[in-house]
Every structure is written in C-alpha cells, then in structure tokens.
Amino acid sequence: MPALESEVSQQRLWHVTIALLAFGALAFGLAFHVEVVRAVQVWDESTAYNHCYLILPISAYLIWERRKALAASMPQPDARLLLAMIPIGVVWLFAAEAKIMEGRELAAMTLFQIFITAVLGLQVWRISAFAILYLYFLVPSGAFLTEPMQNFAAHFAVKGVELLGIPVYSNGLDIEVPGARFTVAEACAGLRFLIASVALGTLYGYTMYRSWKRRAAFIVVSIIVPIVANGLRVMGIVVYGYILGNAEAAIADHLIYGWVFFSMVSVILILLGLPFRQDVPVFVIPVMESGSRRGQPMRMLAVAGLSLAFVAILVSPIATQGPVGAGMESVVVGLKHMFGR
C-alpha cells in the first residue's frame, strides 16, 4: 500500500508539473506575443525556416520517448535558477531598445528555458535536456550570415570556374563568363540549406551517436557540407550558363533544383555518418525517490509564480519605459554613435 500511495502521489505531482508548464508556456506566449507572431511569420514567408514547423513535434516525440524515466523521477523546483533570468532580461531590454528582433526572440526563448529548468529541477531537466534545448531551433536566427555566405559562394564559384579554364570576370557578387552574366542574390546564399542542415545534423548526431565528440563533429560537418555544396551549385549554374551561352536558361527553376541538390547532399551526409554510428544504450530509469513530496506543489507554484512575475514586469512599461529602459536607450544611442550609425 505505501508503494501504491507513493506512485499515486508521484502521478499527482506530475499532473501539477505538466499543468504549470502548460500554463507557463501560454503565459510566455502572451507576454512575448510580438516575438512569437514575428517568428511564425518568418517560418511562413522564408523557405529557410519552413522546417521550424517540425521542431515542436520532434521535441514532443523525444520527450515522449523518455516518459518512463520522467515519470519515475520527482521534479525538484529550484528558485535559485531564476537568478539567471536577470541578465537575460537585461539582454531582452537591450534588444528591444535596439530593435533587434532576433535578439528579442533568443532572449525570450532563453527565459522560457530557465523557467522550464527551474520548475523541473536540474536532475529531471537532464533526462530530456536535448528535447528541451532543441526548441531553440524555433527561433528564426542566422539571417546575419546571408551576406558573408553570398560572398563565399561567389568567390568559390569564381575559383572553381577558373580551375576549369573558363574565362571569368567577377566584381563582388557579379560573375560574368562569355555569353552569360550572373549575380549571386540573397536567395542563392545557401542560408536555407545551412539552417535546415544544422537542425537535421543536430538531431541526427544526438540519435545516432553516444559520444559528445562524435555528435559535435557531425554538427560541424553538417555546417561545412551545405556551405561547400552551395558553392558547387552556384559554380555549376555558371558553367551551365557558359555552355548554353544564356544566363536566363541556366538559372531557370534553379531554386527548385537547389532543393533537389541539397536533398541529395543531405542523404549523402547521412550515409557517410552511418558507419560511425554507436548503439545508444537504453536510458536507465532512475529509482523512484523516497523523499517526501509534501509541499512540492507549493514550491513548484512559487517558482513558476516568481518567474512569471519577473516576465510580467520585464515586458511592462515599468521596465521598458522606466529607469532601466532609459538606461538601455542610452547604451544603444552610445553604441550607435560609437559605430557611426
């Protein structure tokens, strides 16, 4: 009977935990509704971030895989972790004042990550850490890489064409060969390939390898391969245009062909990683703790309440238009003046 009562108590504790996490997610969504709406708009408008619609289902599935281990563990809310919200809140205020939406979104996601960790406690958080951290891919970040990736693709293509012995003239992003002239536009930078590849590579590395070194190595490869592959794609279009003597014919439907090319590269990348895969051991379900659960729901409620109160103050005029917001405005103005903007 004591064991049965303990199990029931554990279930009730998890019911409270899930309810608080769901309520917290809703509260965060309302508090940072500007960031959420803008992120979804970017997912819908940019092919570079269409894959973001898959992140939540993937994270949910990974958590579901660990459901037995989670159910056998007892959440240990830790209010001390909420102290990390203070510097992240300052970052959010700075990004809001500087009108850096990506910074606002990353800061908001980090605050949500701290909320989850503080409610669950580090011990339980570790069980599903990857699935929780994978939510960072919901943030449409990386747009700042577009220009350097354009320059790399153009430079790579020019060097490749030169190695083939084809006369070529380049001026920044403009590439000219006999009979055809091209411009490496933003859509040709390869950012959409890179973002999708990193998301895929991170998930693949986690599921296929046990060693963190192999996981990190595969993520690095998933970054390098799409960048080089996009350079080869741009070079191929230039060479094709030279053969046809017509740039427009060479670039017709090149975005569609680019996705086909990227899909092939991804398959090759996955196949190359297979020989190095490691058998991932079955996750060891921890022994159910015998400590008292009395008072845990109240502690959890207190932690959740403190974090949500902090967020409510952070997004309110008290912070954004008060002394802290004025200080952030002064910092932004000073930095703009320093960099001549």
C-alpha positions in Angstrom: 0.0 0.0 0.0 2.7 2.6 0.8 4.3 1.9 -2.6 0.9 2.4 -4.3 0.3 5.6 -2.4 3.8 6.8 -3.4 3.0 6.1 -7.0 -0.3 8.0 -6.9 1.5 10.9 -5.2 4.1 10.9 -8.0 1.4 10.9 -10.6 -0.4 13.8 -8.9 2.9 15.7 -8.7 3.5 15.3 -12.4 -0.1 16.4 -13.2 0.7 19.6 -11.3 4.0 19.9 -13.1 2.5 19.5 -16.6 -0.3 21.9 -15.8 2.2 24.5 -14.6 4.4 24.1 -17.6 1.5 24.3 -20.0 0.2 27.5 -18.2 3.7 28.9 -18.2 4.1 28.3 -22.0 0.8 30.1 -22.6 1.8 33.0 -20.3 5.2 33.3 -22.0 3.4 33.2 -25.4 1.2 36.1 -24.3 4.0 38.1 -22.8 6.2 37.8 -25.8 3.4 37.7 -28.4 5.3 40.1 -30.7 8.2 37.7 -30.9 6.0 34.7 -31.4 3.9 36.3 -34.1 7.0 37.6 -35.9 8.7 34.2 -35.7 5.7 32.4 -37.2 5.6 35.0 -40.0 9.2 34.3 -40.8 8.6 30.5 -40.8 5.8 31.0 -43.3 7.5 33.6 -45.5 11.0 32.3 -45.7 11.9 28.9 -47.1 15.0 29.0 -44.9 12.7 28.4 -41.8 9.9 26.3 -43.1 11.4 23.4 -41.1 10.6 25.2 -37.9 7.1 23.8 -38.0 8.6 20.4 -37.3 10.6 21.4 -34.2 7.7 21.2 -31.7 6.6 17.7 -32.9 10.2 16.4 -32.8 10.8 17.8 -29.3 7.4 16.3 -28.2 8.4 12.9 -29.6 11.8 13.0 -27.9 10.2 13.8 -24.6 7.6 11.0 -25.1 10.5 8.6 -25.6 11.7 9.5 -22.1 8.3 9.4 -20.5 9.0 6.3 -18.2 12.2 7.9 -16.9 10.5 11.2 -16.3 7.5 9.5 -14.6 10.0 7.7 -12.3 11.7 10.9 -11.3 10.4 13.6 -9.0 10.6 17.3 -10.0 12.7 19.4 -7.7 11.8 23.0 -8.3 14.8 25.3 -7.7 14.2 29.0 -7.3 17.9 29.8 -7.4 18.0 29.1 -11.1 15.6 32.1 -11.6 18.6 34.4 -10.9 19.8 33.7 -14.4 16.7 35.5 -15.7 18.1 38.9 -14.6 21.0 39.2 -17.1 18.8 37.6 -19.8 16.1 40.1 -19.1 18.7 42.9 -19.5 19.6 41.4 -22.9 16.0 41.4 -23.9 15.6 45.0 -22.9 18.7 46.0 -24.9 17.5 44.1 -28.0 14.0 45.6 -27.7 15.5 49.1 -27.5 18.0 48.4 -30.3 15.1 46.9 -32.4 16.9 43.6 -32.9 14.1 41.1 -33.2 16.4 38.1 -33.4 17.9 39.1 -30.1 14.5 39.6 -28.5 13.4 36.1 -29.7 16.6 34.4 -28.5 16.3 36.1 -25.1 12.6 35.2 -24.8 13.4 31.6 -25.6 16.2 31.6 -23.0 13.9 32.9 -20.3 11.5 30.2 -21.2 14.3 27.6 -20.9 15.2 28.9 -17.5 11.5 28.7 -16.5 11.3 25.0 -17.5 14.6 24.1 -15.8 13.6 25.9 -12.6 10.2 24.2 -12.4 11.6 20.7 -13.1 14.9 21.0 -11.3 18.3 20.1 -12.9 18.0 16.4 -12.2 14.8 15.9 -14.1 15.8 18.5 -16.7 18.8 16.4 -17.7 16.6 13.5 -18.6 15.1 15.4 -21.5 17.6 18.2 -21.9 18.2 17.7 -25.6 14.5 17.8 -26.4 14.1 21.0 -24.4 17.1 22.7 -25.8 16.1 21.7 -29.4 13.3 24.3 -29.0 16.0 26.9 -29.8 15.5 26.0 -33.4 12.1 27.6 -33.2 13.9 30.9 -33.3 14.5 32.0 -36.9 18.1 33.1 -36.5 21.1 33.3 -38.8 19.9 36.0 -41.2 23.1 38.0 -40.5 25.0 35.2 -42.3 23.4 35.9 -45.6 25.9 38.5 -46.8 29.1 36.6 -45.9 27.6 33.4 -47.4 26.8 35.3 -50.6 30.4 36.4 -50.8 31.7 32.9 -50.1 29.5 31.4 -52.8 30.6 34.0 -55.4 34.3 33.6 -54.6 34.0 29.8 -54.5 32.3 29.7 -57.9 34.8 32.1 -59.5 37.7 30.0 -58.3 36.1 26.8 -59.5 35.3 28.2 -62.9 38.9 29.5 -63.2 40.2 26.0 -62.4 38.1 24.6 -65.3 39.8 27.0 -67.6 36.8 29.1 -68.4 37.3 32.9 -68.8 35.6 34.6 -65.9 35.3 38.2 -64.6 33.9 39.0 -61.2 33.1 42.1 -59.4 31.9 41.3 -55.9 28.7 39.3 -56.3 28.6 39.8 -60.1 30.1 36.9 -62.2 30.5 37.1 -65.9 31.6 34.4 -68.4 31.4 34.5 -72.2 27.7 34.6 -73.2 26.3 34.9 -69.6 26.3 37.1 -66.6 25.1 36.2 -63.1 24.6 37.9 -59.7 24.7 35.8 -56.5 21.5 37.1 -54.9 20.4 36.6 -51.3 18.3 33.6 -52.3 21.5 31.9 -53.7 23.5 32.5 -50.5 22.5 29.0 -49.3 21.3 30.1 -45.9 18.1 28.0 -46.1 20.3 24.9 -46.8 22.6 25.7 -43.9 19.8 26.3 -41.3 18.0 23.1 -42.3 21.2 21.1 -42.4 22.2 22.2 -38.9 18.8 21.3 -37.5 19.0 17.9 -39.2 22.6 17.4 -38.2 22.0 18.2 -34.6 19.1 15.7 -34.4 21.0 13.0 -36.3 24.1 13.4 -34.2 22.0 13.1 -31.0 20.1 10.0 -32.1 23.0 8.2 -33.8 26.0 8.8 -31.6 26.7 8.4 -27.9 30.0 10.2 -27.8 29.7 14.0 -27.5 32.8 14.3 -29.6 31.2 12.5 -32.5 28.0 14.5 -32.1 29.9 17.7 -32.2 32.0 16.5 -35.2 28.8 15.6 -37.1 27.3 19.0 -36.4 30.4 20.7 -37.7 30.3 18.6 -40.8 26.6 19.5 -41.2 27.7 23.2 -41.2 30.6 22.8 -43.7 28.9 20.5 -46.2 25.9 22.7 -47.2 28.2 25.8 -47.5 30.6 24.0 -49.8 27.7 22.3 -51.6 26.0 25.6 -52.3 29.3 26.9 -53.7 29.4 24.0 -56.1 25.7 24.6 -57.0 26.5 28.3 -57.9 29.6 27.2 -59.8 27.5 24.6 -61.7 24.9 27.2 -62.7 27.7 29.5 -64.0 29.3 26.7 -66.0 25.9 25.6 -67.4 25.3 29.2 -68.4 28.7 29.3 -70.2 27.9 26.1 -72.1 24.4 27.4 -73.1 25.6 30.9 -73.7 22.4 32.0 -71.9 22.2 33.0 -68.2 18.4 33.0 -68.0 18.2 29.5 -69.3 20.8 28.3 -66.8 19.1 29.8 -63.7 15.5 28.8 -64.7 14.0 26.9 -61.7 17.4 26.9 -60.1 15.8 27.2 -56.6 13.8 24.1 -57.1 16.8 22.2 -58.4 18.8 23.6 -55.5 16.5 21.9 -53.0 16.8 18.6 -55.0 20.6 19.1 -54.9 20.5 19.8 -51.2 18.3 16.8 -50.6 20.9 14.6 -52.3 23.7 16.1 -50.3 21.8 15.5 -47.1 21.3 11.9 -48.0 25.0 11.5 -48.8 25.8 13.2 -45.5 23.6 10.8 -43.5 25.0 7.8 -45.3 28.6 9.0 -44.6 27.7 9.2 -40.9 26.2 5.7 -40.7 29.5 3.8 -40.4 30.4 5.8 -37.3 27.1 5.3 -35.5 27.1 4.0 -32.0 24.5 1.8 -30.3 22.7 4.2 -28.0 22.0 2.3 -24.7 18.6 2.2 -23.2 18.2 5.1 -20.9 18.4 4.0 -17.3 15.2 4.8 -15.4 16.3 6.2 -12.0 15.0 4.7 -8.9 11.9 6.4 -7.6 12.9 8.8 -4.9 11.6 8.0 -1.4 11.8 11.6 -0.1 8.7 13.5 1.0 6.6 15.0 -1.8 4.6 17.1 0.7 4.9 20.8 -0.1 6.5 20.2 -3.6 3.4 21.5 -5.5 3.6 24.7 -3.4 7.3 25.1 -4.0 6.7 24.5 -7.7 3.9 27.0 -7.8 6.1 29.6 -6.0 8.9 29.1 -8.6 6.5 29.4 -11.5 4.9 32.4 -10.0 8.2 34.2 -9.4 9.4 33.5 -13.0 6.1 34.7 -14.5 6.1 37.8 -12.3 9.6 38.7 -13.5 8.5 38.3 -17.1 5.4 40.4 -16.5 7.5 43.2 -15.0 10.1 42.8 -17.8 7.6 43.4 -20.6 5.6 46.1 -18.7 6.2 49.9 -19.1 7.8 49.7 -15.6 10.9 48.2 -17.2 10.7 49.2 -20.8 9.9 52.9 -20.1 11.3 53.2 -16.6 14.9 53.9 -15.4 16.1 50.5 -16.7 14.6 51.1 -20.2 16.1 54.7 -20.2 19.5 53.2 -19.3 19.2 50.7 -22.2 18.3 53.6 -24.5 21.4 55.5 -23.5 23.5 52.4 -24.1 22.0 51.9 -27.6 22.5 55.6 -28.5 26.1 55.5 -27.3 26.9 52.3 -29.3 25.3 53.8 -32.4 27.3 56.9 -32.0 30.5 54.9 -31.5 30.0 52.9 -34.7 28.8 55.9 -36.6 25.2 54.9 -37.1 
